[in-house]
């Protein structure tokens, strides 16, 4: 079943399920979107703009087809009509087609539920979580910082939060979002961070990587 969802395309933001995202809304068309969403179910979808979006930003430049829906959990309407909001990621979706009735963008979307991990998957996810915690601790220690990951944080919340909050390229985050299972996302995130760590430690390799 397809749902009609307002979509908010940005060039550098990827939302993940169960992760919070603060946003500042200032464009008139997206102020309209937030006003309509608040009057309805408070839901919008975040999607990433494809490269080359600058040529037609005021129009409807192409976006990646897989995004993530979110519910507005906090809203502050400023005196001049702008908004500060906080979204909580809900579920991945795939765009089937766009609707052009409103000033802002809307799309008919198909929900993409995450594949539930089996027993073996859980074991591998736990191993990847430990590896991610080690990589993160090593990275922060090298900068004189201390990484503190709550032990009570679920594997899903941790992996999705790291996918969203770490300093990765938007296209890298998009690739992580498009994985259909938590195991695949965790494996790819570990591979990505290990590669970046290796490049950072190897003189001259960063130039080769680009």
Secondary structure, DSSP 8 states (H G I E B T S, - for coil): -EEEEEEEEESS----TT-EEEEEE-SHHHHHHHHHHHHTT-EEEEEEB-TTGGGGTTTT--B-SEEEEEEEEEEEE-TTS-EEEEEEEEEEEEEEEEE-SSSS-EEEEEE---B---HHHHHHHHHHHHHHHHHHHHHHHHTT------TTS-HHHHHHHHHHHSS--HHHHHHHHH-SBHHHHHHHHHHHHHHHHHHHHSTTHHHHH-
